[in-house]
Amino acid sequence: MYNETRRAAHCGAQQARDESRAADSEDLNVTKRKIGILGAGTWGMALARMLCVSGNDVLVWSAIEKEIDALSSTRVHPNLPGMKIPKELRFTKSVEEVCRDKDILLFAVPSVFVRSTAAKARPYVAEGQIIVDVAKGIEPDTLYTMTEVLADELGREGGPKKVHLVALSGPTHAEEVAIDLPTTIVSASPDVEAAQFVQEVFSNSVMRVYTNEDIKGVELSGAMKNVIALGVGISTGLGYGDNARAALITRGIAEIARLGVAMGCNVHTFAGLAGIGDLIVTATSMHSRNNRAGILIGKGETPEQAVKEVGMVVEGMNALPAALELAERYGMDVETVTEETHLPFGDGELTIFPPVGVSGSNELGLTVLASAGEHDFLITGDMERATEKKLIETYELPELDVLMAGHHGSKNSTSKELLDTVTPGTVIISVGSNSYGHPAEDTLRRLARAGCNIY
């Protein structure tokens, strides 16, 4: 126990020294480096511009050829309209060209594409290559972090015998980096020399880079904070205030830290930039895709609708299944509803029914019955007819005063079978007319035939 405590204290002290060194060093990047960037999304392009402005030779590749054509011709990224792409920054459609003879390879693709991108790059990655990953996520099947995915995929036949992997993570919105607002970030790797090399290359007058040997803790924080931020957004969308937001952020980082310590991470990591720092910016800013998507879900949109409206990858949704699996594997408490649950609610009671659907994400939501005296109100979420039938068969539902129409009045929800069972006096539809065709005319006629008041 003494040795473990001493090692933890040493790691914390080393991290503090590293951060202190970085904090006292600005504009360290005085040598021109060759940098290949795989991925031309907002974060990849914000970093590409910053590195180019710092005097580096930067080449950007994307799997989407039309994206390369548009960026190279317009010199503007559609999601970063305030950023001008320097003429010195070059683009390529060749994955071989972006990988060959580079001081640093930067993987800036969404987490779900890290493995497939690494497979494309594998034949061209040099032995001893320094590789930086900026994607944040956990691979669902393997539960690998992104640098573990890279190590696994690049280590296969035909790949380099050895690479130096670094995770670059922290409270960094691309929208702010793109216009040179002050930013801090962490270069994490057990390979101290590689982490310090990346620190040197990425440091400048607006970007301050710290180092940390706890790469797993840094990557776990980056993935899990997206899940918490999604929840914070949902809370905001439901109309809850700053008190609830602060509670979710604070208890969220505590849960992330407990999981991280169980996985062998340094507890101090979660109190730093890559931990609480990244969670704060992701859970409170409207630049955050996860926060924005959560707000939309809290206001009644489906996850699919929220992602479509945000218009970019929402990593918290990708990380959620892996977060639950990791919590189960390491014995962490996770509150999930697997049986009928009764909770006090003012003078009444909430009955929460676990998911009964099996098809898609819309079918796996909770059903909530609010009861006060003789009055009952039921919310079925986005169930369609087959799942509503299963709900009726599985649970004993009372006659209702009020029913919330399923899936915003979709034609496939609020079926005749459900209406005949719960006989609601009033049905509430959570949206007016919209581009999705909600509420459907079929549903409105069905409710009218059942004699329901419709609001």
NUMARNU-608980 format. One record per residue (C-alpha): residue in three letters; residue number from 1; chain; x, y, z. Coordinates in steps of 0.05 Angstrom, whole numbers, m for minus. Example, Ala and Ser with C-alpha at 12.3 -4.5 7.8 and 13.67 -1.06 7.14 Angstrom:
<sites>
SITE   residu   num   chaine        x        y        z
SITE      ALA     1        A      246      m90      156
SITE      SER     2        A      273      m21      143
</sites>
This chain:
<sites>
SITE   residu   num   chaine        x        y        z
SITE      MET     1        A        0        0        0
SITE      TYR     2        A       58       47       17
SITE      ASN     3        A       90       35      m51
SITE      GLU     4        A       24       47      m88
SITE      THR     5        A       13      112      m50
SITE      ARG     6        A       84      134      m62
SITE      ARG     7        A       79      120     m136
SITE      ALA     8        A       13      158     m141
SITE      ALA     9        A       43      217     m104
SITE      HIS    10        A      104      215     m150
SITE      CYS    11        A       61      214     m212
SITE      GLY    12        A       21      273     m186
SITE      ALA    13        A       84      312     m170
SITE      GLN    14        A      113      295     m238
SITE      GLN    15        A       49      319     m272
SITE      ALA    16        A       52      384     m233
SITE      ARG    17        A      125      395     m254
SITE      ASP    18        A      107      379     m327
SITE      GLU    19        A       48      428     m325
SITE      SER    20        A       92      481     m292
SITE      ARG    21        A      145      474     m345
SITE      ALA    22        A       93      480     m400
SITE      ALA    23        A       59      539     m366
SITE      ASP    24        A      125      577     m365
SITE      SER    25        A      141      562     m438
SITE      GLU    26        A      108      597     m496
SITE      ASP    27        A      124      600     m571
SITE      LEU    28        A      167      538     m565
SITE      ASN    29        A      154      518     m637
SITE      VAL    30        A      213      549     m673
SITE      THR    31        A      230      490     m719
SITE      LYS    32        A      190      475     m781
SITE      ARG    33        A      159      405     m776
SITE      LYS    34        A      125      362     m828
SITE      ILE    35        A       56      344     m803
SITE      GLY    36        A        4      299     m836
SITE      ILE    37        A      m68      306     m812
SITE      LEU    38        A     m119      252     m826
SITE      GLY    39        A     m189      282     m821
SITE      ALA    40        A     m215      350     m843
SITE      GLY    41        A     m271      361     m793
SITE      THR    42        A     m274      423     m749
SITE      TRP    43        A     m222      400     m699
SITE      GLY    44        A     m174      373     m750
SITE      MET    45        A     m178      437     m792
SITE      ALA    46        A     m173      484     m732
SITE      LEU    47        A     m109      448     m711
SITE      ALA    48        A      m84      446     m783
SITE      ARG    49        A      m91      521     m789
SITE      MET    50        A      m58      534     m722
SITE      LEU    51        A        1      489     m738
SITE      CYS    52        A        9      521     m807
SITE      VAL    53        A        7      592     m778
SITE      SER    54        A       62      569     m729
SITE      GLY    55        A      107      556     m789
SITE      ASN    56        A       99      481     m799
SITE      ASP    57        A       90      444     m865
SITE      VAL    58        A       19      417     m858
SITE      LEU    59        A      m16      368     m905
SITE      VAL    60        A      m89      349     m894
SITE      TRP    61        A     m124      286     m920
SITE      SER    62        A     m197      266     m918
SITE      ALA    63        A     m233      203     m939
SITE      ILE    64        A     m286      248     m970
SITE      GLU    65        A     m256      273    m1036
SITE      LYS    66        A     m310      326    m1046
SITE      GLU    67        A     m290      355     m978
SITE      ILE    68        A     m218      362    m1001
SITE      ASP    69        A     m240      395    m1066
SITE      ALA    70        A     m284      446    m1029
SITE      LEU    71        A     m233      463     m975
SITE      SER    72        A     m175      472    m1024
SITE      SER    73        A     m216      516    m1070
SITE      THR    74        A     m256      559    m1021
SITE      ARG    75        A     m204      560     m964
SITE      VAL    76        A     m263      561     m915
SITE      HIS    77        A     m291      505     m873
SITE      PRO    78        A     m368      506     m873
SITE      ASN    79        A     m372      495     m798
SITE      LEU    80        A     m317      546     m783
SITE      PRO    81        A     m338      606     m824
SITE      GLY    82        A     m295      655     m785
SITE      MET    83        A     m231      617     m801
SITE      LYS    84        A     m190      631     m864
SITE      ILE    85        A     m149      572     m887
SITE      PRO    86        A      m77      596     m902
SITE      LYS    87        A      m53      588     m973
SITE      GLU    88        A        7      550     m947
SITE      LEU    89        A      m36      494     m919
SITE      ARG    90        A      m40      438     m969
SITE      PHE    91        A      m91      383     m982
SITE      THR    92        A      m86      313    m1012
SITE      LYS    93        A     m131      256    m1032
SITE      SER    94        A      m75      206    m1022
SITE      VAL    95        A      m70      171     m955
SITE      GLU    96        A        1      149     m974
SITE      GLU    97        A       23      221     m986
SITE      VAL    98        A       m5      246     m920
SITE      CYS    99        A       32      191     m881
SITE      ARG   100        A      100      190     m915
SITE      ASP   101        A      160      227     m885
SITE      LYS   102        A      124      263     m829
SITE      ASP   103        A      149      285     m761
SITE      ILE   104        A       78      277     m734
SITE      LEU   105        A       16      241     m758
SITE      LEU   106        A      m48      270     m728
SITE      PHE   107        A     m111      227     m728
SITE      ALA   108        A     m171      276     m726
SITE      VAL   109        A     m228      232     m750
SITE      PRO   110        A     m291      215     m709
SITE      SER   111        A     m280      158     m660
SITE      VAL   112        A     m321      109     m700
SITE      PHE   113        A     m274      118     m759
SITE      VAL   114        A     m207      114     m723
SITE      ARG   115        A     m198       39     m735
SITE      SER   116        A     m217       41     m809
SITE      THR   117        A     m172      102     m821
SITE      ALA   118        A     m114       68     m786
SITE      ALA   119        A     m124        7     m830
SITE      LYS   120        A     m119       51     m892
SITE      ALA   121        A      m56       86     m865
SITE      ARG   122        A      m22       23     m838
SITE      PRO   123        A       21        6     m900
SITE      TYR   124        A       49       76     m903
SITE      VAL   125        A       65       91     m829
SITE      ALA   126        A      139       92     m815
SITE      GLU   127        A      171       54     m759
SITE      GLY   128        A      181       98     m698
SITE      GLN   129        A      128      148     m723
SITE      ILE   130        A       99      196     m671
SITE      ILE   131        A       23      191     m677
SITE      VAL   132        A      m24      240     m642
SITE      ASP   133        A      m97      224     m633
SITE      VAL   134        A     m149      278     m619
SITE      ALA   135        A     m212      235     m625
SITE      LYS   136        A     m248      222     m559
SITE      GLY   137        A     m285      157     m549
SITE      ILE   138        A     m285       84     m529
SITE      GLU   139        A     m292       29     m581
SITE      PRO   140        A     m356       m9     m565
SITE      ASP   141        A     m335      m81     m577
SITE      THR   142        A     m263      m79     m550
SITE      LEU   143        A     m273      m23     m499
SITE      TYR   144        A     m206        5     m524
SITE      THR   145        A     m188       78     m520
SITE      MET   146        A     m171      111     m586
SITE      THR   147        A      m95      103     m578
SITE      GLU   148        A     m107       30     m560
SITE      VAL   149        A     m147       23     m624
SITE      LEU   150        A      m90       54     m663
SITE      ALA   151        A      m39        8     m629
SITE      ASP   152        A      m81      m53     m645
SITE      GLU   153        A      m95      m35     m717
SITE      LEU   154        A      m26       m9     m735
SITE      GLY   155        A        6      m69     m701
SITE      ARG   156        A      m25     m118     m750
SITE      GLU   157        A       12     m150     m808
SITE      GLY   158        A       41      m99     m856
SITE      GLY   159        A       43      m44     m804
SITE      PRO   160        A      102       m9     m769
SITE      LYS   161        A      138      m49     m715
SITE      LYS   162        A      136        8     m666
SITE      VAL   163        A      101       75     m661
SITE      HIS   164        A       99      129     m607
SITE      LEU   165        A       26      144     m588
SITE      VAL   166        A        3      209     m557
SITE      ALA   167        A      m67      231     m537
SITE      LEU   168        A      m80      306     m543
SITE      SER   169        A     m141      325     m502
SITE      GLY   170        A     m170      381     m460
SITE      PRO   171        A     m221      438     m458
SITE      THR   172        A     m214      457     m531
SITE      HIS   173        A     m270      479     m576
SITE      ALA   174        A     m249      481     m649
SITE      GLU   175        A     m290      545     m658
SITE      GLU   176        A     m245      582     m610
SITE      VAL   177        A     m178      552     m631
SITE      ALA   178        A     m196      570     m703
SITE      ILE   179        A     m196      645     m685
SITE      ASP   180        A     m136      643     m638
SITE      LEU   181        A     m172      649     m571
SITE      PRO   182        A     m128      627     m512
SITE      THR   183        A     m131      551     m502
SITE      THR   184        A      m98      498     m459
SITE      ILE   185        A      m90      424     m475
SITE      VAL   186        A      m55      361     m450
SITE      SER   187        A       m4      319     m488
SITE      ALA   188        A      m10      251     m455
SITE      SER   189        A       35      191     m465
SITE      PRO   190        A       75      142     m422
SITE      ASP   191        A      131      158     m471
SITE      VAL   192        A      154      223     m439
SITE      GLU   193        A      198      244     m497
SITE      ALA   194        A      142      236     m547
SITE      ALA   195        A       94      276     m503
SITE      GLN   196        A      145      332     m495
SITE      PHE   197        A      159      332     m570
SITE      VAL   198        A       84      342     m584
SITE      GLN   199        A       83      395     m529
SITE      GLU   200        A      138      433     m565
SITE      VAL   201        A      106      429     m634
SITE      PHE   202        A       36      449     m612
SITE      SER   203        A       56      505     m564
SITE      ASN   204        A       50      577     m586
SITE      SER   205        A       26      645     m560
SITE      VAL   206        A      m48      623     m558
SITE      MET   207        A      m40      548     m543
SITE      ARG   208        A       m8      525     m479
SITE      VAL   209        A        7      451     m475
SITE      TYR   210        A       17      409     m412
SITE      THR   211        A       43      338     m408
SITE      ASN   212        A       16      277     m370
SITE      GLU   213        A       40      205     m369
SITE      ASP   214        A      m30      179     m352
SITE      ILE   215        A      m54      169     m423
SITE      LYS   216        A     m111      123     m403
SITE      GLY   217        A     m138      173     m352
SITE      VAL   218        A     m135      229     m402
SITE      GLU   219        A     m171      188     m456
SITE      LEU   220        A     m223      161     m408
SITE      SER   221        A     m239      231     m386
SITE      GLY   222        A     m246      255     m458
SITE      ALA   223        A     m295      199     m475
SITE      MET   224        A     m337      198     m411
SITE      LYS   225        A     m346      273     m405
SITE      ASN   226        A     m386      271     m470
SITE      VAL   227        A     m436      225     m437
SITE      ILE   228        A     m443      271     m377
SITE      ALA   229        A     m449      332     m422
SITE      LEU   230        A     m505      298     m460
SITE      GLY   231        A     m542      287     m394
SITE      VAL   232        A     m530      360     m373
SITE      GLY   233        A     m559      383     m438
SITE      ILE   234        A     m621      339     m428
SITE      SER   235        A     m629      370     m359
SITE      THR   236        A     m626      440     m389
SITE      GLY   237        A     m675      421     m444
SITE      LEU   238        A     m724      397     m391
SITE      GLY   239        A     m722      466     m360
SITE      TYR   240        A     m679      451     m299
SITE      GLY   241        A     m632      505     m277
SITE      ASP   242        A     m561      520     m256
SITE      ASN   243        A     m567      480     m192
SITE      ALA   244        A     m582      416     m229
SITE      ARG   245        A     m528      431     m281
SITE      ALA   246        A     m475      441     m226
SITE      ALA   247        A     m496      377     m191
SITE      LEU   248        A     m491      335     m254
SITE      ILE   249        A     m423      363     m272
SITE      THR   250        A     m395      353     m202
SITE      ARG   251        A     m423      284     m190
SITE      GLY   252        A     m406      266     m262
SITE      ILE   253        A     m331      279     m253
SITE      ALA   254        A     m334      240     m188
SITE      GLU   255        A     m363      179     m224
SITE      ILE   256        A     m312      186     m280
SITE      ALA   257        A     m256      189     m229
SITE      ARG   258        A     m281      127     m191
SITE      LEU   259        A     m283       88     m256
SITE      GLY   260        A     m214      113     m276
SITE      VAL   261        A     m182       94     m210
SITE      ALA   262        A     m213       25     m216
SITE      MET   263        A     m180       20     m284
SITE      GLY   264        A     m112       40     m257
SITE      CYS   265        A     m112      113     m275
SITE      ASN   266        A      m81      169     m234
SITE      VAL   267        A     m136      204     m193
SITE      HIS   268        A     m102      272     m203
SITE      THR   269        A     m116      268     m278
SITE      PHE   270        A     m190      278     m266
SITE      ALA   271        A     m178      343     m228
SITE      GLY   272        A     m138      372     m286
SITE      LEU   273        A     m151      401     m354
SITE      ALA   274        A     m167      335     m388
SITE      GLY   275        A     m215      317     m332
SITE      ILE   276        A     m258      370     m299
SITE      GLY   277        A     m233      423     m347
SITE      ASP   278        A     m258      387     m409
SITE      LEU   279        A     m323      368     m374
SITE      ILE   280        A     m339      440     m355
SITE      VAL   281        A     m329      467     m425
SITE      THR   282        A     m367      410     m458
SITE      ALA   283        A     m426      412     m409
SITE      THR   284        A     m436      488     m409
SITE      SER   285        A     m420      515     m478
SITE      MET   286        A     m466      520     m538
SITE      HIS   287        A     m405      503     m581
SITE      SER   288        A     m412      433     m551
SITE      ARG   289        A     m448      384     m596
SITE      ASN   290        A     m464      338     m537
SITE      ASN   291        A     m494      395     m497
SITE      ARG   292        A     m535      420     m556
SITE      ALA   293        A     m559      350     m574
SITE      GLY   294        A     m579      338     m501
SITE      ILE   295        A     m619      403     m499
SITE      LEU   296        A     m657      383     m561
SITE      ILE   297        A     m672      314     m531
SITE      GLY   298        A     m695      346     m466
SITE      LYS   299        A     m743      390     m507
SITE      GLY   300        A     m775      328     m537
SITE      GLU   301        A     m735      311     m600
SITE      THR   302        A     m712      240     m612
SITE      PRO   303        A     m637      225     m610
SITE      GLU   304        A     m638      217     m685
SITE      GLN   305        A     m672      284     m695
SITE      ALA   306        A     m624      318     m647
SITE      VAL   307        A     m562      291     m683
SITE      LYS   308        A     m591      312     m750
SITE      GLU   309        A     m604      383     m725
SITE      VAL   310        A     m535      389     m693
SITE      GLY   311        A     m507      368     m761
SITE      MET   312        A     m443      337     m734
SITE      VAL   313        A     m420      275     m696
SITE      VAL   314        A     m446      272     m624
SITE      GLU   315        A     m393      229     m590
SITE      GLY   316        A     m431      222     m525
SITE      MET   317        A     m482      177     m559
SITE      ASN   318        A     m427      134     m587
SITE      ALA   319        A     m392      128     m519
SITE      LEU   320        A     m454      113     m477
SITE      PRO   321        A     m458       37     m489
SITE      ALA   322        A     m383       30     m475
SITE      ALA   323        A     m390       71     m412
SITE      LEU   324        A     m443       24     m385
SITE      GLU   325        A     m400      m37     m403
SITE      LEU   326        A     m338       m9     m370
SITE      ALA   327        A     m378        8     m307
SITE      GLU   328        A     m404      m63     m304
SITE      ARG   329        A     m335      m94     m317
SITE      TYR   330        A     m302      m54     m261
SITE      GLY   331        A     m359      m60     m211
SITE      MET   332        A     m382       12     m212
SITE      ASP   333        A     m454       28     m193
SITE      VAL   334        A     m496       50     m252
SITE      GLU   335        A     m568       68     m243
SITE      THR   336        A     m608       31     m297
SITE      VAL   337        A     m681       11     m294
SITE      THR   338        A     m690      m64     m304
SITE      GLU   339        A     m755      m75     m267
SITE      GLU   340        A     m818      m37     m249
SITE      THR   341        A     m797       19     m202
SITE      HIS   342        A     m839       64     m157
SITE      LEU   343        A     m815      132     m134
SITE      PRO   344        A     m848      185      m90
SITE      PHE   345        A     m867      248     m129
SITE      GLY   346        A     m896      304      m87
SITE      ASP   347        A     m963      279      m61
SITE      GLY   348        A     m964      226     m115
SITE      GLU   349        A     m921      171     m144
SITE      LEU   350        A     m881      157     m206
SITE      THR   351        A     m881       87     m235
SITE      ILE   352        A     m823       74     m283
SITE      PHE   353        A     m830       15     m330
SITE      PRO   354        A     m765      m13     m360
SITE      PRO   355        A     m757      m16     m436
SITE      VAL   356        A     m797      m70     m471
SITE      GLY   357        A     m776      m54     m543
SITE      VAL   358        A     m721      m90     m580
SITE      SER   359        A     m715      m57     m648
SITE      GLY   360        A     m679       10     m646
SITE      SER   361        A     m660       66     m599
SITE      ASN   362        A     m730       97     m603
SITE      GLU   363        A     m760       33     m576
SITE      LEU   364        A     m714       26     m516
SITE      GLY   365        A     m738       85     m475
SITE      LEU   366        A     m773       84     m407
SITE      THR   367        A     m847       89     m397
SITE      VAL   368        A     m868      134     m339
SITE      LEU   369        A     m936      134     m303
SITE      ALA   370        A     m949      194     m257
SITE      SER   371        A    m1005      182     m207
SITE      ALA   372        A    m1037      229     m157
SITE      GLY   373        A    m1099      205     m122
SITE      GLU   374        A    m1147      182     m176
SITE      HIS   375        A    m1111      219     m232
SITE      ASP   376        A    m1061      184     m278
SITE      PHE   377        A    m1015      211     m333
SITE      LEU   378        A     m975      165     m379
SITE      ILE   379        A     m914      180     m423
SITE      THR   380        A     m894      124     m471
SITE      GLY   381        A     m837      160     m508
SITE      ASP   382        A     m826      139     m580
SITE      MET   383        A     m859       71     m580
SITE      GLU   384        A     m891       44     m642
SITE      ARG   385        A     m951       m1     m646
SITE      ALA   386        A     m916      m69     m635
SITE      THR   387        A     m880      m43     m573
SITE      GLU   388        A     m943      m10     m546
SITE      LYS   389        A     m977      m78     m552
SITE      LYS   390        A     m921     m110     m513
SITE      LEU   391        A     m926      m56     m460
SITE      ILE   392        A    m1000      m71     m452
SITE      GLU   393        A     m987     m146     m447
SITE      THR   394        A     m930     m138     m397
SITE      TYR   395        A     m957      m87     m348
SITE      GLU   396        A    m1024      m71     m317
SITE      LEU   397        A    m1040        0     m339
SITE      PRO   398        A    m1097       41     m309
SITE      GLU   399        A    m1149       83     m345
SITE      LEU   400        A    m1117      151     m357
SITE      ASP   401        A    m1136      223     m349
SITE      VAL   402        A    m1079      244     m394
SITE      LEU   403        A    m1035      208     m445
SITE      MET   404        A     m974      238     m479
SITE      ALA   405        A     m979      218     m552
SITE      GLY   406        A     m921      173     m573
SITE      HIS   407        A     m866      200     m618
SITE      HIS   408        A     m898      269     m624
SITE      GLY   409        A     m961      241     m656
SITE      SER   410        A     m927      196     m707
SITE      LYS   411        A     m975      154     m749
SITE      ASN   412        A     m942       91     m721
SITE      SER   413        A     m952      109     m648
SITE      THR   414        A    m1011      118     m600
SITE      SER   415        A    m1046       57     m630
SITE      LYS   416        A    m1119       38     m625
SITE      GLU   417        A    m1099      m20     m580
SITE      LEU   418        A    m1066       28     m530
SITE      LEU   419        A    m1124       77     m533
SITE      ASP   420        A    m1175       21     m521
SITE      THR   421        A    m1135       m3     m461
SITE      VAL   422        A    m1121       63     m424
SITE      THR   423        A    m1181      103     m450
SITE      PRO   424        A    m1150      173     m440
SITE      GLY   425        A    m1195      233     m432
SITE      THR   426        A    m1141      279     m458
SITE      VAL   427        A    m1081      268     m504
SITE      ILE   428        A    m1023      317     m508
SITE      ILE   429        A     m980      321     m570
SITE      SER   430        A     m911      351     m554
SITE      VAL   431        A     m900      388     m621
SITE      GLY   432        A     m939      426     m673
SITE      SER   433        A     m934      414     m747
SITE      ASN   434        A     m862      403     m771
SITE      SER   435        A     m820      375     m828
SITE      TYR   436        A     m824      305     m799
SITE      GLY   437        A     m899      301     m810
SITE      HIS   438        A     m917      303     m737
SITE      PRO   439        A     m971      300     m715
SITE      ALA   440        A     m997      253     m769
SITE      GLU   441        A    m1068      261     m796
SITE      ASP   442        A    m1079      186     m783
SITE      THR   443        A    m1063      196     m710
SITE      LEU   444        A    m1108      257     m703
SITE      ARG   445        A    m1166      219     m734
SITE      ARG   446        A    m1153      159     m688
SITE      LEU   447        A    m1153      204     m627
SITE      ALA   448        A    m1218      238     m649
SITE      ARG   449        A    m1252      171     m659
SITE      ALA   450        A    m1231      151     m588
SITE      GLY   451        A    m1265      214     m562
SITE      CYS   452        A    m1201      246     m535
SITE      ASN   453        A    m1191      319     m523
SITE      ILE   454        A    m1128      338     m561
SITE      TYR   455        A    m1077      390     m540
</sites>
